[in-house]
């Protein structure tokens, strides 16, 4: 001082401790978190500083978690063959959704599964606790009713052969003979069935080719001596149906008077 005496200066210094600010937050894949002018999109712990009212820096400590998107799968589209197959239970397979996810269906329902009562497109979204959303959809389609009929083009017994024709609105058919054409040729009697199908939908029908009547006729007398062109010879009618044949003719005394193995035989009644 002016009098050369010492002056005591007292400094009262106070210390302001750091005030770390910890932030915990969760984002979904593809999102980012904004903090103090920076964007963060990867999980981790991030630090930054923030000036306080006292002019000191505070530490920002961000703990960032990236939550997985729920995996949702309603399965493949469904094709039904008739209204009797409704209702259809729709229940998605869900993973990585955490606990207590929220379900929202296109029908407005919020249950884990629903029953579909009509054809259409159905979708569901699943939201986890972090707000991340996964979705899936499935289409239920009603197939047109399959019709099929079968008929034969000719009388099987006329020639021992006929053609069977199947008529259907389906793209695929299969006979019990293994054939897959709309027409097949048959050479034997029996039951012939045919199935028409389009994917999982099918219809079938069958037709019976009956055993042909085996009609054989023999005259009970002949007038060979008249030689007038009427009943002059003894022979068999219906011979075209016979593959093996043998005949013996005896007189009233038990003597053999005629024998043949030819189904086309003709006997004029003459002995020796």
ZAROMI-813282 format. One record per residue: residue number from 1; x, y, z of N, C-alpha, C in turn. Coordinates in steps of 0.02 Angstrom, whole numbers. Atoms other than C-alpha are relative to their C-alpha. Layout:
! residues N
{pagu NUM; {X; Y; Z}; {X; Y; Z}; {X; Y; Z}},
...
END
This chain:
! residues 272
{pagu 1; {43; -59; 0}; {0; 0; 0}; {44; 61; 0}},
{pagu 2; {-39; -61; -1}; {51; 182; 5}; {43; 7; 62}},
{pagu 3; {-39; -3; -62}; {109; 162; 183}; {48; -58; 6}},
{pagu 4; {-43; 58; 4}; {205; 9; 132}; {-18; -55; 49}},
{pagu 5; {25; 56; -42}; {98; -103; 239}; {-31; -53; -46}},
{pagu 6; {29; 55; 40}; {41; -273; 173}; {-76; -1; 6}},
{pagu 7; {73; 12; 1}; {-140; -301; 122}; {-12; -75; -11}},
{pagu 8; {16; 72; 6}; {-210; -475; 143}; {-59; -10; -47}},
{pagu 9; {55; 16; 47}; {-313; -542; -2}; {-23; -71; 15}},
{pagu 10; {30; 65; -16}; {-429; -685; 45}; {-39; -26; -61}},
{pagu 11; {35; 32; 58}; {-483; -800; -99}; {-43; -57; 26}},
{pagu 12; {47; 54; -18}; {-637; -905; -66}; {-17; -39; -64}},
{pagu 13; {8; 40; 61}; {-632; -1042; -201}; {-46; -60; 13}},
{pagu 14; {46; 57; -6}; {-775; -1164; -221}; {8; -44; -62}},
{pagu 15; {-8; 48; 55}; {-772; -1323; -330}; {-69; -28; -18}},
{pagu 16; {64; 26; 25}; {-921; -1368; -435}; {13; -70; -28}},
{pagu 17; {-12; 68; 25}; {-922; -1558; -458}; {-34; -11; -67}},
{pagu 18; {32; 17; 63}; {-961; -1634; -625}; {-69; -31; 12}},
{pagu 19; {69; 26; -6}; {-1143; -1678; -652}; {-15; -43; -61}},
{pagu 20; {10; 42; 59}; {-1146; -1826; -771}; {-75; -14; -11}},
{pagu 21; {70; 13; 19}; {-1310; -1849; -863}; {-2; -66; -38}},
{pagu 22; {5; 65; 31}; {-1351; -2030; -904}; {-68; -7; -34}},
{pagu 23; {60; 8; 40}; {-1477; -2067; -1041}; {-3; -72; -24}},
{pagu 24; {12; 68; 25}; {-1549; -2239; -1079}; {-58; 2; -50}},
{pagu 25; {53; -2; 51}; {-1648; -2259; -1239}; {8; -59; -48}},
{pagu 26; {2; 56; 48}; {-1698; -2389; -1369}; {-29; 25; -65}},
{pagu 27; {26; -16; 66}; {-1722; -2368; -1555}; {-10; -65; -39}},
{pagu 28; {11; 57; 44}; {-1777; -2484; -1695}; {51; 1; -57}},
{pagu 29; {-47; 1; 56}; {-1666; -2540; -1840}; {-21; 50; -54}},
{pagu 30; {15; -51; 51}; {-1652; -2402; -1969}; {-14; 68; 30}},
{pagu 31; {11; -64; -34}; {-1688; -2265; -1841}; {66; 26; 28}},
{pagu 32; {-59; -30; -31}; {-1563; -2146; -1760}; {-22; 43; 59}},
{pagu 33; {13; -40; -60}; {-1550; -2054; -1595}; {40; 65; -6}},
{pagu 34; {-33; -65; 5}; {-1510; -1867; -1594}; {18; 25; 69}},
{pagu 35; {-24; -26; -64}; {-1404; -1801; -1452}; {52; 54; -12}},
{pagu 36; {-48; -56; 1}; {-1320; -1631; -1442}; {32; 10; -68}},
{pagu 37; {-24; -13; 67}; {-1307; -1610; -1629}; {26; -60; -38}},
{pagu 38; {-25; 61; 32}; {-1259; -1790; -1669}; {-55; -53; -5}},
{pagu 39; {46; 55; 10}; {-1355; -1940; -1735}; {37; -65; 13}},
{pagu 40; {-29; 65; -16}; {-1322; -2115; -1669}; {-50; -55; -20}},
{pagu 41; {45; 54; 24}; {-1394; -2273; -1752}; {25; -69; 19}},
{pagu 42; {-26; 64; -21}; {-1284; -2412; -1681}; {-3; -7; 75}},
{pagu 43; {3; 8; -73}; {-1300; -2488; -1507}; {68; 14; 30}},
{pagu 44; {-63; -14; -34}; {-1169; -2433; -1381}; {-9; 54; 52}},
{pagu 45; {-1; -54; -50}; {-1121; -2303; -1249}; {38; 58; -32}},
{pagu 46; {-28; -60; 31}; {-1088; -2128; -1314}; {7; 56; 52}},
{pagu 47; {-13; -54; -47}; {-1013; -1978; -1221}; {2; 66; -38}},
{pagu 48; {-5; -68; 26}; {-1030; -1792; -1251}; {0; 47; 59}},
{pagu 49; {-1; -49; -54}; {-1014; -1632; -1150}; {-53; 52; -12}},
{pagu 50; {52; -51; 3}; {-1140; -1500; -1108}; {17; 53; 52}},
{pagu 51; {-17; -55; -46}; {-1103; -1330; -1030}; {-58; 13; 47}},
{pagu 52; {52; -15; -50}; {-1196; -1297; -867}; {-5; 75; 11}},
{pagu 53; {8; -71; -15}; {-1255; -1131; -798}; {60; 30; 35}},
{pagu 54; {-60; -25; -34}; {-1094; -1119; -696}; {60; 4; -45}},
{pagu 55; {-55; -3; 46}; {-988; -1128; -851}; {41; -63; -4}},
{pagu 56; {-37; 63; 1}; {-928; -1304; -817}; {-34; -49; -48}},
{pagu 57; {27; 51; 45}; {-949; -1450; -934}; {-31; -57; 41}},
{pagu 58; {30; 61; -26}; {-1069; -1593; -891}; {8; -55; -51}},
{pagu 59; {-10; 57; 44}; {-1042; -1765; -964}; {-67; -31; -17}},
{pagu 60; {59; 37; 23}; {-1182; -1837; -1069}; {21; -72; -14}},
{pagu 61; {-16; 71; 9}; {-1180; -2027; -1062}; {-63; -35; -27}},
{pagu 62; {57; 30; 34}; {-1297; -2109; -1187}; {10; -76; -5}},
{pagu 63; {1; 73; 7}; {-1335; -2295; -1170}; {-54; -16; -52}},
{pagu 64; {47; 10; 56}; {-1415; -2339; -1337}; {-6; -74; -17}},
{pagu 65; {16; 70; 17}; {-1499; -2505; -1375}; {-40; 1; -65}},
{pagu 66; {39; 8; 61}; {-1560; -2557; -1548}; {-41; -64; 7}},
{pagu 67; {44; 57; -10}; {-1710; -2671; -1527}; {-13; -35; -66}},
{pagu 68; {16; 35; 62}; {-1740; -2808; -1657}; {-73; 9; -19}},
{pagu 69; {69; -3; 24}; {-1894; -2796; -1765}; {-32; -68; 10}},
{pagu 70; {33; 65; -7}; {-2020; -2933; -1723}; {-4; -37; -67}},
{pagu 71; {7; 42; 59}; {-2014; -3076; -1848}; {-69; -33; 2}},
{pagu 72; {70; 22; 1}; {-2192; -3118; -1899}; {-11; -40; -65}},
{pagu 73; {12; 42; 59}; {-2248; -3259; -2017}; {-68; -33; 6}},
{pagu 74; {66; 30; 2}; {-2427; -3304; -2059}; {-3; -62; -46}},
{pagu 75; {-1; 58; 43}; {-2373; -3443; -2177}; {-18; 18; -72}},
{pagu 76; {14; -9; 71}; {-2409; -3467; -2361}; {-74; 12; -12}},
{pagu 77; {70; -11; 18}; {-2568; -3417; -2450}; {-38; -67; 0}},
{pagu 78; {41; 60; -6}; {-2712; -3539; -2432}; {-53; -2; -54}},
{pagu 79; {53; 11; 49}; {-2829; -3610; -2563}; {-49; -50; 29}},
{pagu 80; {52; 43; -27}; {-2993; -3683; -2501}; {-45; -25; -56}},
{pagu 81; {41; 32; 52}; {-3106; -3799; -2599}; {-74; 12; 9}},
{pagu 82; {71; -12; -12}; {-3271; -3745; -2523}; {-11; 40; 64}},
{pagu 83; {15; -41; -59}; {-3354; -3632; -2395}; {-4; -42; 63}},
{pagu 84; {4; 43; -59}; {-3372; -3782; -2281}; {66; -5; 37}},
{pagu 85; {-65; 3; -32}; {-3186; -3767; -2244}; {13; 60; 46}},
{pagu 86; {-5; -55; -47}; {-3212; -3602; -2152}; {-32; -20; 66}},
{pagu 87; {-51; -53; -6}; {-3173; -3538; -2023}; {71; -28; -2}},
{pagu 88; {-71; 17; 2}; {-2984; -3540; -2045}; {35; 37; 57}},
{pagu 89; {-37; -30; -56}; {-2877; -3511; -1891}; {65; 30; -26}},
{pagu 90; {-62; -35; 19}; {-2741; -3381; -1922}; {38; 16; 64}},
{pagu 91; {-41; -10; -60}; {-2603; -3382; -1792}; {72; 8; -22}},
{pagu 92; {-67; -11; 27}; {-2435; -3303; -1835}; {54; -31; 44}},
{pagu 93; {-60; 20; -35}; {-2267; -3374; -1788}; {41; 63; 12}},
{pagu 94; {-32; -64; -19}; {-2180; -3232; -1693}; {63; -15; 40}},
{pagu 95; {-63; 4; -38}; {-1999; -3218; -1635}; {29; 70; 7}},
{pagu 96; {-36; -63; -14}; {-1886; -3079; -1570}; {-48; 58; 14}},
{pagu 97; {48; -53; -16}; {-2039; -2985; -1508}; {2; 19; 74}},
{pagu 98; {-4; -16; -71}; {-1991; -2983; -1324}; {-62; -22; 37}},
{pagu 99; {57; 18; -41}; {-2123; -2992; -1189}; {-58; 47; -14}},
{pagu 100; {62; -37; 7}; {-2303; -2935; -1206}; {-3; 42; -64}},
{pagu 101; {8; -39; 62}; {-2303; -2884; -1390}; {-74; 16; -13}},
{pagu 102; {68; -22; 16}; {-2457; -2798; -1460}; {-17; -22; -71}},
{pagu 103; {22; 25; 65}; {-2554; -2876; -1604}; {-56; 45; -27}},
{pagu 104; {53; -37; 33}; {-2660; -2778; -1728}; {-13; -32; -68}},
{pagu 105; {19; 33; 63}; {-2753; -2870; -1867}; {-36; 49; -46}},
{pagu 106; {35; -42; 49}; {-2824; -2797; -2026}; {-75; 0; 12}},
{pagu 107; {71; 2; -18}; {-2994; -2848; -1958}; {-17; 44; 60}},
{pagu 108; {11; -41; -59}; {-2969; -2734; -1808}; {9; -37; 65}},
{pagu 109; {-9; 40; -61}; {-2944; -2877; -1685}; {71; 8; 26}},
{pagu 110; {-66; -8; -32}; {-2800; -2871; -1562}; {21; -62; 39}},
{pagu 111; {-17; 63; -33}; {-2789; -3053; -1508}; {59; -33; -35}},
{pagu 112; {-57; 36; 28}; {-2645; -3172; -1537}; {-19; -35; -65}},
{pagu 113; {22; 35; 60}; {-2746; -3269; -1668}; {-73; 19; -13}},
{pagu 114; {68; -15; 19}; {-2909; -3246; -1763}; {-27; -56; -43}},
{pagu 115; {32; 46; 46}; {-3034; -3350; -1861}; {-25; 39; -60}},
{pagu 116; {24; -31; 62}; {-3061; -3301; -2043}; {-61; -38; -24}},
{pagu 117; {64; 31; 19}; {-3239; -3332; -2101}; {-16; 11; -74}},
{pagu 118; {13; -14; 70}; {-3223; -3278; -2283}; {66; 7; -37}},
{pagu 119; {-62; -10; 38}; {-3096; -3266; -2425}; {23; 73; 5}},
{pagu 120; {-26; -68; 0}; {-2982; -3114; -2432}; {72; 2; 21}},
{pagu 121; {-69; -12; -22}; {-2815; -3039; -2383}; {-1; 21; 73}},
{pagu 122; {-3; -14; -72}; {-2776; -3041; -2197}; {72; 16; 19}},
{pagu 123; {-67; -20; -22}; {-2628; -2954; -2114}; {-1; 14; 75}},
{pagu 124; {-8; -13; -71}; {-2561; -2932; -1938}; {66; 38; 10}},
{pagu 125; {-62; -34; -20}; {-2434; -2811; -1863}; {12; -14; 74}},
{pagu 126; {-21; 15; -68}; {-2338; -2850; -1704}; {47; 55; 22}},
{pagu 127; {-41; -55; -26}; {-2267; -2707; -1600}; {29; -21; 67}},
{pagu 128; {-30; 17; -64}; {-2141; -2740; -1462}; {2; 61; 46}},
{pagu 129; {1; -54; -50}; {-2113; -2633; -1307}; {42; 59; -21}},
{pagu 130; {-40; -56; 24}; {-1984; -2528; -1399}; {-34; 38; -57}},
{pagu 131; {36; -32; 54}; {-2113; -2482; -1530}; {20; -24; -69}},
{pagu 132; {-20; 28; 64}; {-2031; -2586; -1667}; {-56; -45; -26}},
{pagu 133; {58; 32; 30}; {-2157; -2659; -1789}; {22; -51; -53}},
{pagu 134; {-7; 51; 51}; {-2156; -2821; -1889}; {-69; -20; -25}},
{pagu 135; {65; 16; 28}; {-2295; -2880; -2004}; {4; -59; -47}},
{pagu 136; {6; 55; 48}; {-2355; -3023; -2113}; {-71; -1; -26}},
{pagu 137; {67; 5; 29}; {-2503; -3057; -2227}; {-8; -67; -34}},
{pagu 138; {16; 63; 34}; {-2589; -3208; -2303}; {-66; 9; -37}},
{pagu 139; {61; -3; 39}; {-2720; -3225; -2438}; {-35; -67; 3}},
{pagu 140; {42; 60; 1}; {-2862; -3350; -2424}; {-44; 4; -62}},
{pagu 141; {37; 0; 63}; {-2935; -3394; -2593}; {-46; -60; -3}},
{pagu 142; {49; 54; 7}; {-3090; -3497; -2629}; {2; -25; -71}},
{pagu 143; {-4; 31; 66}; {-3065; -3616; -2774}; {-69; -12; -29}},
{pagu 144; {63; 17; 32}; {-3203; -3636; -2901}; {-15; -74; 9}},
{pagu 145; {19; 70; -10}; {-3301; -3795; -2872}; {18; -41; -62}},
{pagu 146; {-21; 44; 55}; {-3233; -3938; -2977}; {-57; -47; -18}},
{pagu 147; {51; 46; 24}; {-3356; -4034; -3083}; {32; -49; -49}},
{pagu 148; {-25; 50; 47}; {-3326; -4193; -3181}; {-55; -50; -16}},
{pagu 149; {48; 51; 22}; {-3432; -4313; -3282}; {36; -44; -51}},
{pagu 150; {-31; 46; 47}; {-3392; -4463; -3390}; {-55; -37; -38}},
{pagu 151; {48; 37; 41}; {-3483; -4550; -3533}; {38; -44; -49}},
{pagu 152; {-30; 43; 50}; {-3449; -4688; -3658}; {-30; 17; -68}},
{pagu 153; {21; -23; 67}; {-3458; -4652; -3844}; {-37; -52; -40}},
{pagu 154; {34; 53; 37}; {-3526; -4821; -3900}; {-16; -57; 48}},
{pagu 155; {18; 58; -40}; {-3602; -4982; -3836}; {58; -49; 1}},
{pagu 156; {-58; 44; -7}; {-3460; -5088; -3769}; {-14; -69; -29}},
{pagu 157; {16; 68; 21}; {-3551; -5249; -3813}; {-6; -7; -75}},
{pagu 158; {4; 6; 73}; {-3562; -5206; -3998}; {65; -29; -27}},
{pagu 159; {-65; 22; 27}; {-3375; -5231; -4029}; {49; -19; 53}},
{pagu 160; {-46; 16; -54}; {-3300; -5266; -3857}; {51; 56; 12}},
{pagu 161; {-45; -57; -9}; {-3222; -5093; -3855}; {-43; 64; 1}},
{pagu 162; {34; -65; 0}; {-3277; -4915; -3816}; {49; 52; 26}},
{pagu 163; {-42; -56; -23}; {-3204; -4744; -3777}; {-38; 37; 55}},
{pagu 164; {28; -38; -56}; {-3234; -4656; -3611}; {27; 71; -4}},
{pagu 165; {-18; -71; 5}; {-3234; -4465; -3613}; {-18; 35; 65}},
{pagu 166; {11; -38; -62}; {-3213; -4361; -3455}; {-4; 74; -17}},
{pagu 167; {10; -72; 10}; {-3276; -4181; -3452}; {7; 34; 68}},
{pagu 168; {-12; -33; -65}; {-3212; -4065; -3314}; {25; 71; -12}},
{pagu 169; {-27; -69; 2}; {-3167; -3884; -3276}; {68; 4; 34}},
{pagu 170; {-65; 1; -33}; {-3007; -3938; -3187}; {55; -11; -51}},
{pagu 171; {-55; 8; 48}; {-2836; -3934; -3272}; {31; -69; -1}},
{pagu 172; {-34; 65; -4}; {-2783; -4109; -3218}; {-50; -55; 14}},
{pagu 173; {41; 58; -14}; {-2864; -4280; -3221}; {44; -62; 4}},
{pagu 174; {-35; 64; -2}; {-2810; -4457; -3181}; {-52; -56; 7}},
{pagu 175; {45; 58; -2}; {-2900; -4621; -3216}; {30; -53; 47}},
{pagu 176; {-27; 55; -41}; {-2885; -4775; -3107}; {43; -48; -41}},
{pagu 177; {-45; 38; 43}; {-2795; -4851; -3256}; {69; 31; -2}},
{pagu 178; {-63; -35; 1}; {-2656; -4724; -3230}; {5; 52; -55}},
{pagu 179; {-2; -48; 56}; {-2695; -4625; -3388}; {-23; 69; 23}},
{pagu 180; {15; -69; -20}; {-2706; -4435; -3379}; {-30; 40; -57}},
{pagu 181; {33; -34; 56}; {-2794; -4395; -3543}; {-75; 2; 13}},
{pagu 182; {73; -6; -10}; {-2976; -4342; -3556}; {-38; -58; -30}},
{pagu 183; {33; 58; 31}; {-3016; -4493; -3665}; {44; -62; 8}},
{pagu 184; {-37; 64; -2}; {-2967; -4674; -3640}; {-41; -53; -36}},
{pagu 185; {32; 55; 35}; {-3005; -4831; -3737}; {1; -62; 45}},
{pagu 186; {3; 57; -45}; {-3065; -4982; -3638}; {-20; -62; -40}},
{pagu 187; {10; 63; 34}; {-3066; -5164; -3691}; {-27; -54; 47}},
{pagu 188; {25; 50; -48}; {-3136; -5249; -3536}; {-54; 33; 43}},
{pagu 189; {52; -26; -44}; {-3288; -5232; -3426}; {30; 14; 70}},
{pagu 190; {-23; -17; -67}; {-3271; -5162; -3250}; {-18; 72; 17}},
{pagu 191; {12; -69; -22}; {-3277; -4998; -3153}; {60; 43; -17}},
{pagu 192; {-52; -47; 18}; {-3177; -4852; -3220}; {-14; 66; 36}},
{pagu 193; {8; -62; -38}; {-3154; -4704; -3103}; {51; 51; -25}},
{pagu 194; {-44; -54; 22}; {-3077; -4535; -3143}; {-4; 56; 51}},
{pagu 195; {-5; -55; -49}; {-3019; -4395; -3029}; {24; 63; -36}},
{pagu 196; {-22; -65; 25}; {-3007; -4211; -3077}; {25; 41; 59}},
{pagu 197; {-28; -37; -56}; {-2898; -4098; -2973}; {35; 63; -24}},
{pagu 198; {-34; -64; 11}; {-2831; -3922; -2963}; {32; 19; 66}},
{pagu 199; {-33; -9; -64}; {-2701; -3907; -2827}; {-26; -51; 50}},
{pagu 200; {25; 45; -52}; {-2775; -3978; -2667}; {-74; -16; -10}},
{pagu 201; {72; 11; 10}; {-2954; -3972; -2733}; {-11; -54; -53}},
{pagu 202; {11; 55; 45}; {-3025; -4124; -2819}; {-73; -23; 1}},
{pagu 203; {65; 32; 4}; {-3182; -4215; -2874}; {9; -63; -41}},
{pagu 204; {-7; 62; 37}; {-3210; -4389; -2942}; {-67; -29; -18}},
{pagu 205; {60; 36; 21}; {-3337; -4498; -3029}; {22; -66; -30}},
{pagu 206; {-16; 66; 27}; {-3348; -4672; -3102}; {-55; -23; -47}},
{pagu 207; {49; 29; 45}; {-3435; -4771; -3238}; {11; -75; -2}},
{pagu 208; {-4; 73; 1}; {-3473; -4957; -3244}; {-12; -25; -70}},
{pagu 209; {10; 35; 64}; {-3447; -5054; -3404}; {-21; -71; 18}},
{pagu 210; {29; 64; -23}; {-3559; -5204; -3377}; {23; -57; -45}},
{pagu 211; {-16; 61; 38}; {-3520; -5381; -3429}; {-54; -11; -54}},
{pagu 212; {47; 8; 56}; {-3598; -5412; -3598}; {-39; -66; 8}},
{pagu 213; {39; 63; -3}; {-3740; -5541; -3605}; {28; -50; -49}},
{pagu 214; {-28; 53; 41}; {-3680; -5707; -3674}; {-59; -40; -28}},
{pagu 215; {60; 30; 29}; {-3825; -5753; -3789}; {20; -49; -55}},
{pagu 216; {-10; 52; 50}; {-3814; -5917; -3884}; {-68; -30; -18}},
{pagu 217; {64; 28; 23}; {-3953; -5987; -3989}; {13; -61; -44}},
{pagu 218; {0; 61; 42}; {-3980; -6162; -4062}; {-72; -13; -21}},
{pagu 219; {68; 19; 20}; {-4130; -6213; -4164}; {-19; -67; 33}},
{pagu 220; {21; 63; -29}; {-4234; -6353; -4091}; {-21; -52; -53}},
{pagu 221; {12; 47; 54}; {-4264; -6431; -4261}; {25; 30; -65}},
{pagu 222; {-19; -23; 66}; {-4208; -6419; -4442}; {-42; -37; -52}},
{pagu 223; {37; 33; 55}; {-4291; -6459; -4608}; {46; -10; -59}},
{pagu 224; {-52; 8; 50}; {-4142; -6518; -4705}; {-27; -29; -66}},
{pagu 225; {24; 34; 61}; {-4242; -6625; -4828}; {-37; 46; -47}},
{pagu 226; {37; -46; 43}; {-4342; -6477; -4893}; {48; 41; -44}},
{pagu 227; {-51; -38; 37}; {-4183; -6383; -4948}; {-30; 64; -30}},
{pagu 228; {32; -61; 24}; {-4283; -6223; -4960}; {35; 64; 25}},
{pagu 229; {-36; -59; -25}; {-4153; -6108; -4880}; {-21; 23; 69}},
{pagu 230; {23; -18; -67}; {-4245; -6102; -4713}; {11; -59; 46}},
{pagu 231; {-14; 52; -49}; {-4178; -6203; -4567}; {26; -64; -32}},
{pagu 232; {-27; 59; 34}; {-4084; -6318; -4684}; {56; -32; 38}},
{pagu 233; {-58; 25; -36}; {-3934; -6336; -4566}; {-5; 17; 73}},
{pagu 234; {-4; -11; -72}; {-3906; -6351; -4382}; {66; 35; 16}},
{pagu 235; {-61; -37; -19}; {-3783; -6218; -4316}; {-16; 47; 58}},
{pagu 236; {6; -41; -61}; {-3754; -6097; -4174}; {-2; 75; -19}},
{pagu 237; {4; -72; 9}; {-3804; -5913; -4168}; {33; 34; 62}},
{pagu 238; {-38; -33; -53}; {-3695; -5791; -4066}; {71; -25; 3}},
{pagu 239; {-65; 32; 2}; {-3536; -5879; -4120}; {57; 50; 10}},
{pagu 240; {-54; -50; -5}; {-3437; -5714; -4120}; {23; 10; 72}},
{pagu 241; {-18; -7; -70}; {-3434; -5720; -3928}; {37; -60; 27}},
{pagu 242; {-28; 64; -23}; {-3362; -5896; -3920}; {73; -5; -20}},
{pagu 243; {-70; 10; 15}; {-3176; -5927; -3906}; {20; -74; 0}},
{pagu 244; {-13; 72; -2}; {-3177; -6114; -3863}; {-66; -37; -5}},
{pagu 245; {65; 33; 14}; {-3308; -6238; -3919}; {12; -74; -17}},
{pagu 246; {1; 71; 21}; {-3347; -6424; -3937}; {-72; -25; 8}},
{pagu 247; {69; 24; -1}; {-3510; -6512; -3979}; {-2; -74; -20}},
{pagu 248; {14; 70; 17}; {-3570; -6693; -3981}; {-75; -7; -12}},
{pagu 249; {72; 12; 14}; {-3736; -6744; -4060}; {-10; -76; -4}},
{pagu 250; {15; 71; -3}; {-3810; -6916; -4022}; {-70; -13; -26}},
{pagu 251; {68; 17; 20}; {-3959; -7006; -4094}; {-37; -28; 61}},
{pagu 252; {41; 22; -57}; {-4098; -7076; -3987}; {25; -63; 32}},
{pagu 253; {-27; 62; -28}; {-4003; -7236; -3962}; {69; 10; 32}},
{pagu 254; {-63; -16; -33}; {-3849; -7148; -3893}; {61; -6; -44}},
{pagu 255; {-56; 4; 46}; {-3744; -7163; -4048}; {21; 70; -22}},
{pagu 256; {-26; -65; 20}; {-3631; -7016; -4091}; {-9; 8; -75}},
{pagu 257; {12; -11; 71}; {-3687; -6942; -4256}; {36; 61; -26}},
{pagu 258; {-36; -60; 23}; {-3591; -6777; -4259}; {43; 26; 57}},
{pagu 259; {-45; -29; -49}; {-3442; -6698; -4172}; {39; 57; -33}},
{pagu 260; {-39; -55; 28}; {-3353; -6531; -4198}; {30; 43; 56}},
{pagu 261; {-31; -50; -46}; {-3236; -6407; -4111}; {1; 69; -33}},
{pagu 262; {3; -64; 36}; {-3270; -6269; -4237}; {-65; 36; 19}},
{pagu 263; {62; -35; -19}; {-3392; -6139; -4167}; {-40; 22; -61}},
{pagu 264; {37; -19; 61}; {-3439; -6098; -4348}; {-28; -61; -37}},
{pagu 265; {23; 61; 33}; {-3497; -6276; -4383}; {-70; 9; -29}},
{pagu 266; {67; 7; 28}; {-3647; -6312; -4492}; {-11; -74; -16}},
{pagu 267; {14; 71; 12}; {-3728; -6487; -4494}; {-66; -6; -37}},
{pagu 268; {60; 5; 42}; {-3852; -6534; -4627}; {-43; -60; 18}},
{pagu 269; {41; 57; -23}; {-3918; -6685; -4532}; {17; -65; -33}},
{pagu 270; {-18; 62; 36}; {-3836; -6812; -4647}; {49; -41; 43}},
{pagu 271; {-44; 46; -35}; {-3757; -6965; -4565}; {30; -46; -52}},
{pagu 272; {-36; 44; 46}; {-3624; -7060; -4662}; {-19; 17; -74}},
END
